């Protein structure tokens, strides 16, 4: 056991940070599958469903940038995390009482602010604790722990829905019970922050290299693709007739597969460098997203969707490992990358929602193809770059 805690990837401080990711995603993950369907039940259009994610990502993007700057200026990390968990618990409790789309949109926007306080600060702490040689793998384990929380949330969501159906509750009532359970979990996450050591570490400003434009463009596109998840859940429900329980099971399977893909890609990244490992995620993501709306068969859709999500999720630890390794202020680097990725997540649902409302059949999901085309300029920039830190 002593040897386990001395491992560079499993130091006590890192384990505490990993556990925060798990607690946050356990509570937050209960909401995500049902929010788009809940929005439809209160009268939201496809575009308005997309705006729920856009509002969340816009708030998170702006707050992430400010959090990164604040972490550099103050040297504090834990403060942002503690405040974020406290207020997200308050907001989660508000979902229980909301009964219209605009209330839902407001709460989702506020939840994005809390997310922007929590996740950049914890990513900075993980990167600083792990050191250069283990950075990608530590960030991957941080992401994987979050996925484990999300995976457990799928199982818990399925259990809650089964219980509420069994006792005869209607669909809206079932949703409110899910919100209640999620709020309790996030409150426990808030209590957990008090056990995290108080980080206060100022980062010295140094001369920065040329901005990694290719990485930023890829982050923008992948953020847009990832944010189309609510539209895809609505598509599964309305086009294929998959129930909420069925969707929860599919997402559980996706999380299991994605965890293996994420750690494998991060292990490769620590060995061969960021630039080479980027191709492992770019090629499958581009191919799957481009073809997704043209494969109407359910099995084909699921295979391509899983492939795309595995690639996009694997990009997260790779890109954060890069952002915390270049010269300059670590908080600002993380904050900028998070902001750009979140801006992509603002644009993606708008495009996806408009396409969903105006197309038909399997082509209603063609927003994925439209966004995937934006990877072309990123590939061109990546092929032309000679940035040493990118290797």
C-alpha angles and dihedrals in degrees: 000000000000090000090051093057090047091058110111092233096046105044114146094252092051091049090054091051092047089052091054089057090051094049093046094049093044091059098035093042092063090064103045101071094047102038096079092047092044088052091053090050091056091050106271120155123224090264091051090051087054091049090060088066094038092054091047093049094044091054092045093047095053093042092046091057092048091046091053091050091045092050090055095046098044100028088224124130109158094056092065092049095049094049091045094054093046095053095041088057090054091048093046089056089055092063088070091067103036115112105170139053098251093054088050091050092050094050092047090053091051090048088056090056090054091048089053089055096049112039105046090049093050092046090053091051093048092050093048093049096046100050128212101298095052101030100109093045093047091050088047092053088048089053092043092053087053088051090051088054089049090047091052089047090058090053091045091047091052090049093049092048091048092050094047092048090048093053091048103253119156122242097263091048089052090053092053092052089053090052090051093052091047091052092053091051093050090051089056088051089054090053090050092059089071089068093055113099115254105257117204113162124148116211118221116233113241136176109285127219126230113303114262095241094173092055091049093051091048089048090052093050095043090048088054092049093048092049091058089074094102091053090050090051090052088048091053090050099043103031102034097026094234112166125229089256091052091049091051090053092049091051091049090055091046092054093052093051093043093055092060092046092048097052093043092053093046091050089053090048093056087053105041105021135250102282095056094042092052090073089061089066103029099058099050093040093052094045096046096044092048094051099037100096093044094060104074095173111104095228092049091049092051094048093051093042092051091047092051095047092049091054095045093047092049089056091064100073091035093055094042090050088056094046092055095045102055123091117272136048112342095208093052091048093052092042093051094049091047090048094051092046090050092049086057087051089055094053097040099065091046091055092041093047094049092048091047092052095047105038132064140226117353090344089073086083093053091113085091091061093047092052094043090062088066088069090073096077089044090056091048091052091045092052092050099044121105097182106150095207088059092068 
